[in-house]
Amino acid sequence: MGLFFAFPTLRRQAHILATLMLAVAPAYAQGDSVAGRWFAEGSEHGEHLQVFFRILPDGTYDKDIRVIDSNCGIAGEAKETGKWSFQRGSLATVSETVDGKPVTASPADTHDLYRVERVDDEHINLYDTETRLTWGLMMVMPDTVFPVARGCGL
Protein backbone atom coordinates (compact mmCIF):
# COMPACT_ATOMS: atom_id res chain seq x y z
CA MET A 1 0.00 0.00 0.00
CA GLY A 2 2.98 2.28 -0.35
CA LEU A 3 3.91 4.78 2.31
CA PHE A 4 0.46 4.54 3.88
CA PHE A 5 1.00 0.98 5.06
CA ALA A 6 4.74 1.38 5.53
CA PHE A 7 3.88 3.50 8.55
CA PRO A 8 1.32 1.68 10.75
CA THR A 9 0.19 4.96 12.29
CA LEU A 10 -0.52 6.41 8.86
CA ARG A 11 -3.16 3.75 8.32
CA ARG A 12 -5.24 4.88 11.31
CA GLN A 13 -4.57 8.56 10.60
CA ALA A 14 -5.74 8.12 7.05
CA HIS A 15 -8.98 6.66 8.38
CA ILE A 16 -9.39 9.61 10.68
CA LEU A 17 -8.81 11.91 7.79
CA ALA A 18 -11.32 10.03 5.74
CA THR A 19 -13.78 10.65 8.48
CA LEU A 20 -13.05 14.33 8.34
CA MET A 21 -13.80 14.24 4.68
CA LEU A 22 -17.15 12.77 5.49
CA ALA A 23 -17.90 15.72 7.68
CA VAL A 24 -18.19 17.70 4.53
CA ALA A 25 -20.64 15.21 3.15
CA PRO A 26 -23.38 15.79 5.72
CA ALA A 27 -23.47 19.48 5.05
CA TYR A 28 -23.72 18.88 1.35
CA ALA A 29 -26.40 16.26 1.88
CA GLN A 30 -28.36 18.83 3.87
CA GLY A 31 -28.18 21.29 1.03
CA ASP A 32 -25.41 23.49 2.45
CA SER A 33 -22.65 23.00 -0.07
CA VAL A 34 -19.50 22.05 1.79
CA ALA A 35 -17.72 20.72 -1.22
CA GLY A 36 -14.23 22.13 -1.25
CA ARG A 37 -10.83 21.73 0.32
CA TRP A 38 -10.46 21.43 4.10
CA PHE A 39 -7.48 21.37 6.45
CA ALA A 40 -7.10 19.68 9.84
CA GLU A 41 -4.18 19.28 12.24
CA GLY A 42 -4.06 17.30 15.45
CA SER A 43 -2.78 14.26 17.29
CA GLU A 44 -4.07 10.73 17.48
CA HIS A 45 -2.36 7.69 18.96
CA GLY A 46 0.70 9.84 19.63
CA GLU A 47 1.09 10.92 15.99
CA HIS A 48 1.02 14.58 14.91
CA LEU A 49 -1.03 14.78 11.71
CA GLN A 50 -1.75 17.39 9.07
CA VAL A 51 -4.40 16.64 6.46
CA PHE A 52 -5.94 18.31 3.42
CA PHE A 53 -9.35 16.88 2.41
CA ARG A 54 -10.90 17.65 -0.92
CA ILE A 55 -14.56 16.74 -0.86
CA LEU A 56 -16.47 16.49 -4.08
CA PRO A 57 -20.26 16.72 -4.53
CA ASP A 58 -20.26 13.39 -6.41
CA GLY A 59 -19.56 11.47 -3.16
CA THR A 60 -15.82 11.01 -3.67
CA TYR A 61 -12.88 12.49 -1.79
CA ASP A 62 -9.12 12.66 -1.79
CA LYS A 63 -6.82 13.63 1.01
CA ASP A 64 -3.18 14.46 1.44
CA ILE A 65 -1.83 13.26 4.78
CA ARG A 66 1.39 14.28 6.49
CA VAL A 67 2.83 12.83 9.71
CA ILE A 68 5.14 15.15 11.64
CA ASP A 69 7.90 13.68 13.83
CA SER A 70 9.01 14.97 17.24
CA ASN A 71 11.77 17.08 15.61
CA CYS A 72 9.21 18.82 13.35
CA GLY A 73 10.33 16.83 10.32
CA ILE A 74 8.10 14.89 7.94
CA ALA A 75 7.84 11.27 9.10
CA GLY A 76 5.58 10.20 6.25
CA GLU A 77 3.13 11.31 3.58
CA ALA A 78 0.26 9.58 1.80
CA LYS A 79 -2.50 10.29 -0.72
CA GLU A 80 -5.84 8.58 -0.08
CA THR A 81 -8.99 8.44 -2.20
CA GLY A 82 -12.40 7.03 -1.44
CA LYS A 83 -16.12 7.62 -1.08
CA TRP A 84 -18.22 9.32 1.58
CA SER A 85 -21.86 9.20 2.62
CA PHE A 86 -24.05 10.95 5.18
CA GLN A 87 -27.00 9.54 7.13
CA ARG A 88 -28.77 10.75 10.27
CA GLY A 89 -26.05 13.22 11.30
CA SER A 90 -23.16 10.83 10.77
CA LEU A 91 -20.50 10.75 8.10
CA ALA A 92 -19.07 7.50 6.82
CA THR A 93 -15.97 7.10 4.69
CA VAL A 94 -14.59 4.17 2.76
CA SER A 95 -10.94 4.24 1.68
CA GLU A 96 -10.40 2.89 -1.84
CA THR A 97 -6.79 3.73 -2.73
CA VAL A 98 -3.64 4.88 -0.98
CA ASP A 99 -0.81 6.25 -3.08
CA GLY A 100 -2.65 5.02 -6.17
CA LYS A 101 -2.89 1.38 -5.05
CA PRO A 102 -6.14 -0.37 -4.08
CA VAL A 103 -6.75 -0.70 -0.35
CA THR A 104 -6.99 -4.38 0.52
CA ALA A 105 -7.32 -4.11 4.32
CA SER A 106 -10.32 -5.42 6.24
CA PRO A 107 -13.54 -3.34 6.33
CA ALA A 108 -12.73 -2.44 9.94
CA ASP A 109 -9.59 -0.70 8.67
CA THR A 110 -11.13 0.98 5.63
CA HIS A 111 -14.48 2.23 7.02
CA ASP A 112 -14.83 5.12 9.48
CA LEU A 113 -17.83 6.70 11.16
CA TYR A 114 -18.03 10.27 12.50
CA ARG A 115 -20.76 12.27 14.18
CA VAL A 116 -20.97 15.74 12.66
CA GLU A 117 -21.06 18.29 15.47
CA ARG A 118 -20.67 21.55 13.52
CA VAL A 119 -20.85 22.58 9.89
CA ASP A 120 -20.75 26.11 8.48
CA ASP A 121 -19.17 27.82 5.47
CA GLU A 122 -15.69 27.73 7.01
CA HIS A 123 -15.61 24.92 9.61
CA ILE A 124 -16.57 21.33 10.26
CA ASN A 125 -16.21 19.47 13.56
CA LEU A 126 -16.24 15.68 13.42
CA TYR A 127 -16.43 13.36 16.41
CA ASP A 128 -14.65 10.05 15.73
CA THR A 129 -16.87 7.38 17.27
CA GLU A 130 -13.95 4.95 17.61
CA THR A 131 -11.23 7.17 19.14
CA ARG A 132 -13.64 9.62 20.79
CA LEU A 133 -11.66 12.56 19.45
CA THR A 134 -13.15 15.64 17.83
CA TRP A 135 -11.41 16.96 14.72
CA GLY A 136 -11.84 20.57 13.63
CA LEU A 137 -11.50 21.29 9.90
CA MET A 138 -11.31 24.67 8.22
CA MET A 139 -11.94 25.58 4.59
CA VAL A 140 -8.80 26.47 2.60
CA MET A 141 -8.07 27.66 -0.93
CA PRO A 142 -7.20 25.04 -3.58
CA ASP A 143 -3.57 26.19 -3.77
CA THR A 144 -2.92 26.22 0.00
CA VAL A 145 0.22 24.26 0.95
CA PHE A 146 0.97 22.52 4.23
CA PRO A 147 1.80 25.12 6.90
CA VAL A 148 4.59 24.86 9.45
CA ALA A 149 3.32 22.27 11.93
CA ARG A 150 1.76 23.53 15.12
CA GLY A 151 4.44 23.94 17.79
CA CYS A 152 7.25 23.92 15.23
CA GLY A 153 7.52 27.60 14.35
CA LEU A 154 10.25 30.02 15.38
Residue, then its C-alpha position, 0 to 999 in steps of 0.5 A: m500500500g505504499l507509504f500509507f501501510a509502511f507507517p502503521t500509524l498512517r493507516r489509522q490517521a488516514h482513516i481519521l482523515a477520511t472521516l473528516m472528509l465525510a464531515v463535509a458530506p453531511a453538510y452537502a447532503q443537507g443542502d449546504s454545499v460544503a464541497g471544497r478543500w479542508f485542512a485539519e491538524g491534530s494528534e491521534h495515537g501519539e502521531h502529529l497529523q496534518v491533512f488536506f481533504r478535498i470533498l467532491p459533490d459526487g460522493t468522492y474524496d481525496k486527502d493528502i496526509r502528512v505525519i510530523d515527527s518529534n523534531c518537526g520533520i516529515a515522518g511520512e506522507a500519503k494520498e488517499t482516495g475514497k467515497w463518503s456518505f451521510q445519514r442521520g447526522s453521521l458521516a461515513t468514509v470508505s478508503e479505496t486507494v492509498d498512493g494510487k494502489p487499491v486498499t486491501a485491508s479489512p472493512a474495519d480498517t477501511h471504514d470510518l464513522y463520525r458524528v458531525e457536530r458543527v458545519d458552516d461555510e468555514h468549519i466542520n467538527l467531526y467526532d470520531t466514534e472509535t477514538r472519541l476525538t473531535w477533529g476541527l477542519m477549516m476551509v482552505m483555498p485550492d492552492t494552499v500548501f501545508p503550513v509549518a506544523r503547530g508547535c514547530g515555528l520560530 
